[in-house]
């Protein structure tokens, strides 16, 4: 490090300490209220530099920190939570610095914070429709679409929050929003294409083979005794035929959805994948799931839940 750089650092340190002390002494000499200024001068570096940096160092240098920094979603979540916590603590500190009676002001701040934010507490079942109704009544956001949820990245209040705490710049937030939207589209697209491949190459041929074996069994029985009751086998054949036809209709619909234009930008594409592709995947899965329940285990091309949960091989 050069002498000029050392001198510059020393000058900054002197000015950083001398200027606030000079202002405080001037206020004291003129009879002004210098104590709130002193509290603010001490609180700012404590929160902005000391406490914040010490928390980051403690968390990110631990074994938990390795997991956080190694996962982009956890790192973004940690950055958001840290920025939010220090933002609120900073607001509380600003208000308490100006208070004439610290204890009374502290009591009022805590009471107001609990009163204003108690609406987020819900002790019922958060997976029921009751929570959706309750959230709307309380004025809380209830984002059910990934594309809409990811757009909160670039809301002005969030950009300002992250920028002020030097977590992310606006450009970094917009870039991450774009990356997450594109990643969502890619993941759902891979799942959809995999689903189409599984149906066309494995499930449909397996169901056809099982239907053929069942039909051959009925024909063999009636060839021996024409008046044999094969009602159950015939009902099974009807269900297999109906469900396999429905499965292939939904598979063709999913293929058409994957071939269609997805939108002019990443947000529209993500919305299309969520509302169109994902919906058709659900309909295709419903037909496949029902087929699995009536197809013989040895004929089904994939392991069932029993094999997945209890198989040791």
Secondary structure, DSSP 8 states (H G I E B T S, - for coil): --HHHHHHHHHHHHHHHHHHHHHHHHHHHTT---HHHHHHHHHHHIIIIIIHHHHHHHHHTSHHHHHHHT-HHHHHHHHHHHHHHHHHHHHHHHHHHT-SSHHHHHHHHHHHHHHHHGGG---S-TTSHHHHHHHHHHT------HHHHHHGGG-HHHHHHHHHTTS--HHHHHHHHHHHHHHHHHHHHHHHHHHHHHIIIIIHHHHHHHHHHHHHHHHHHHHH-TT---HHHHHHHHHHHHHHHHHHHHHHHHHHHHHS---SSHHHHHHHIIIIIHHHHHHHHHHHHHHHHHS-TTT-SS--HHHHHH---
